[in-house]
């Protein structure tokens, strides 16, 4: 399975660079922040109602 035209070796290199830049202790904090951002985005998308649905009501 390819992730946006990236091969296995490219993903491995990206992971290694992230580990070198942020270190092992910062990675969980970074992922926690990304998770909160994704959850906030999903909550925002669920809160937006389709205008067509309002017309039907």
N, C-alpha and C positions, 0 to 999 in steps of 0.2 A: 504494500500500500504506500502510495506516494503522498506526501504532504506538500501541496502547492509547488510541484515541480522540484522538490528537494529529494535527493537520494539519501540513502542510509549514511554514507560517509559525510555528507554535508551536515546532516543533523547531529552526528557524533561530534564533529568539529565545533559546531555552534554550542553544544552542551559543554564541551571542554573549555571554550572561551568564556562562557558565562561563569563556570566554576572558578576559573582563574581570576576573573574580574571581581566577583562578588564574594568568593570564599564560601566554605561550607556552612557557616553560621548564618549568613545573610539570605541564603536561598529559601528557607522556610518562610521568613518574613516577606520576601519578595512574592512568593507564591500565594501567601495569605492576602496580600494586597491585590493581586490579580484576581483572586477568587471573589473578594469583596466587590471589586469593580464589575465583574461579570454578573454577580447577583444583583447589583444595583441597576445595571443595564436591563436585565431581564424583568425586574420589578417595574422599571420605567416603561418598558414595552408593553407589559400586561396592563398597566394603568391607562394607556392610551386607547381610547375607543375609536372604532371605525365610524366615520361620519355617516356612512350608508346604513349602519345598524341603528343610529339614532333616528333616521328618517322613517324606518320601518316601525318604530315604536309608537 
